Amino acid sequence: MPAFLRSQMRNIAPFVTLIALLVFFGVASPSFASLDNAANILTQISVAGVIAVGLTFVILCAEIDLSVAAVANATGIFVAYFTLQENYVNIANVPLPGWLAIVLALLACAALGVVNAAGMTVIGIPSFIMTLAMMQIGAGICALLVRGQIAYAVPDFVTAMGAGSIGPVPWIVIVLAVFLLVGHVVLTYTRFGRYVYMVGGNREAAEYSGVNVKLVLGAVMVISAVCSGVAGMLGVAHFGSAQQNEFDGYLLDAIAAVVVGGTSLFGGRGGIGNTIIGLLILGVLNNGLDHVEIDSFLKILIRGLILLAALIINVYVQAVRESERGGSP
Amino acid sequence: MSEASAAASGEAPARLVMSGISKSFGGVSALRDVDFMLHAGEIHGLMGENGAGKSTLMKIIAGVHTQYQGRMVLDGHEVHFRSARDALAAGIGMVHQELSVIPDLTVAENVYLGKQPTRGGIVDWRAMVEGAREHLASLGIEVDPKARMGSLAIGLQQLIELARVLFSGARIVILDEPTSALSPPEVHRLFEVLRGVRASGRSIVFISHFIDDVLAVSDTVTIFRNGRRIVSQAAAGLDKAWVIERMIGRGHEELEESYTGTIALDSKPDAPVVLAVRGLGAGRAFADVSLDIRAGEVLGVYGFMGCGQIELARALFGKLRPHTGTLAIDGKPVRLRNTADARRAGIAFVPESRRSMLFYREPVYKNMSIAVLGRIARLWLRPGVERDIARRHADALSIRPPTVEALVQSLSGGNQQKVALAKWLSWPPKVLVLSEPTRGMDVGAKDDVVGIVRGLRDQGLAVVVMSTEPETVLSVADRIVVMKKGRIVHEFASEAVSKDRLLQAA
């Protein structure tokens, strides 16, 4: 393999996968390749996509955030808790003006991110364990607030963003596009973004260059939590209800989108561009499998296999690079 | 100093005889036609500078290096080990400077590592604890076998590792720098144990930079220089100066790189103190370090591996939090909570390992700009400015290839080191701390680095150069302090200094 191709393997493999999936489903199902369905796919990936933007920051730093779905769920329920619910909903909620509910919800998810950050940087808990605990804490907050009930009402603005559309374009897709764009700009054109890549590329070297590594790590955890929170609010509006365990599938989807897209689990390589491809692969796969005649239980297995293949490529590319570098330390 | 007198232990039979041993690494000769003899019941001290060949010889004995020329005869039989396991099975064990004990297991488990006594397939704890207690007591080591290894003092851990090696059946034990981390009472206790081991007829090779320690405990000493065995001699009656003279030679051997002349130190005792270090201490690493680091002066810190200078450098850069003592910059006390604090205070650091300084998969310009990014860009990056600055440094330091887009992993070692230095130079710091700045470089690259450091000094920077190589310190320093076991033991200022005086002090 030529050196250039090998060095771009991380970016090429996901792109080829996406094209292959598009061609396959386009041929296999007449209803797949339509403009309507394209809009469908974009809408379907929006909630996971907003989570994945924050997660991209975390994974670029060679950390992980397992609490994204739980934080999303908790934030969605939180915003509903401060919105006046219908009489038949038995939740002791505290109605507040819509804007205040949104601000409180944003503060709440940021606070959860700060707890993650503090656990990792002040106490020194590995992110895998810290966010595993936060996953449970998020689920606990959800349970306490709704007590097994379902809430339906969220502030009007959230409803508009999550379920409304402007002309033919759903607002939720626009929100996703904005998050992706801002994420990309921050990672590529700001000093903070450079620090994220450098901390992920060689944490020790970043520290010896006078970069406040703990501050960067803390910041990416808060960014991840806030993205999750926003996704949670959009999600409850999109689904039309706020309840426990509503976002459980999104943890895997968000991680899969980032990793399948080619962002290195070892940090320092990849970016929002990769995440976009990863999201599209996941979206096309989920949507396409609905368009072809396939056992719905088999879908889960197929998704798992695709994720495994992406992980193999991800780790393999890293191994190739390491062995190339081995000769000249 | 003839061969005959080497057999100090009289008629003790030769346990290990090596003859005509040569070994080279990729064309570089590490050992040249070396003869070496170890008797039963002997403590044999091995001395020489870094790279003199003593470690290479021991690695051949211990089965680590398997390709070499020459013959090795153990107890009258010619042997050629294929692996360290081979050597161990033949009764040759090694205790490294970095201990390989398992801190979370008990003393008994460490002693019995890999061969716990079992009864019916289940570990027989009682037998293990009793066995370990007996074995340790037989060596004169008093310790609770049920104690957790990590809770013990480092000197005791080392004795237990020695006990394990002996317990595994070793008749020859090689100790690499065993005293570098020990306090004087611990050294004394180690020597007692070693004499006991000798009395049981086993042989010990004692490799150390600490000449006094070697002379205190050895029956015989062998001195290496530039891959050759210079002399083997009974240790009784030798003094340190005699050993140093043979270690560094007279300067007329082929390929001699040693400094033998004297260097006049051009210290500047009146220059303003930029960084004042007072009573700095951190755990076992170093204690009570006080230094004045002055503008326009290069302070050399010399000491053997493990003397605490690596940790001291990190404490000066906020990477390691000292437990006691204070730092003051330009007379104002500073507290460094992290490396970002140190950078803001005007301190720069280049660690000894380039791996922990460089981003290999990033281009040269990003590697150079990382430390000064805050000055170039507040929020938005300015890649044009980054490239301009990088290009200036690449020219000034003649970095090859001369493009700042090249990935650092594609550069040679010397050029990588220049990149690591260059990252601090766009906005020169007040204090530059360099750890082993020339390690592993060829002569030309070394000269380049020395030139760069001198240039920075002449601009008024305060520079600290930490090294375990006397040449590095001598070639660049205006003032030298010597560290030994975590403390500053000597200072050379405004006087003539030579390598042997430096070694004497350490």
Interface residues (C-beta under 8 A of the other chain):
Chain A: Y189 T190 R191 F192 G193 R194 Y195 Y197 M198 G201 N202 E204 A205 A206 E207 Y208 S209 G210 V211 N212 V213 K214 L215 G268 R269 R321 E324 R325 S328 P329
Chain B: F317 K319 N338 T339 A340 A342 R343 R344 A348 F349 V350 P351 R354 R355 S356 M357 L358 F359 Y360 R361 E362 K366 I370 A371 L373 G374 A377 R378 L379 W380 L381 Q409 S410 S412 G413 K423
